[in-house]
Amino acid sequence: GQNIDQPTEMTATEGAIVQINCTYQTSGFNGLFWYQQHAGEAPTFLSYNVLDGLEEKGRFSSFLSRSKGYSYLLLKELQMKDSASYLCAGFTGGGNKLTFGTGTQLKVEL
Amino acid sequence: NAGVTQTPKFQVLKTGQSMTLQCAQDMNHEYMSWYRQDPGMGLRLIHYSVGAGITDQGEVPNGYNVSRSTTEDFPLRLLSAAPSQTSVYFCASRPTGTGDNEQFFGPGTRLTVL
């Protein structure tokens, strides 16, 4: 299976920048997702990386290094509404299985 | 489009009871899947389907059955509920093929087994 590791909790200040890291086993890897999940709600899609490099979408950016088995999600100009769990997920099994990490609970403080 | 819908939103069962969690999508997605989410465990794949008539097991399939008779529907059956199946269940769908891999989640079913 695919082991995906990410920090359990992070705290950051409103207006700041935070980077959430994710590492995974490279064997059979076929693409990496980031999802945002607010308490009591379903996950919502943030980004998908299949090639190395940085993908930018407004305040959110995601980076992938396939050789290192490493990804990060960068959140800029943090807002209180960004307080949520951020889930890293990797595609394996020819793209048919999406395996999730346990999620990083981000708390944004004033 | 309604996207991915799930019913019921909440359910309480007694140990040994059976029930079916419903999932439907109106986006003509070929791929559908079921996850359960428990505190500290993240989302774990139960079963998935790559198209009508095709299903396969995920990471934690024991105690659950699925079928896929149509593209739209992917019900999850608990044959004999156990307290260990208390969880939040999410159904998800996405199109297959390259270049369009966003997976859409339903709102979830919160199941308690007493």
Interface residues (C-beta under 8 A of the other chain):
Chain A: G1 G31 F33 E41 A42 P43 T44 F45 Y48 L87 A89 F91 G95 N96 K97 L98 T99 F100 G101 T102 G103
Chain B: Y31 S33 Y35 G40 M41 G42 L43 R44 L45 Y48 V50 D56 G58 E59 F90 T96 N101 E102 Q103 F104 F105 G106 P107 G108
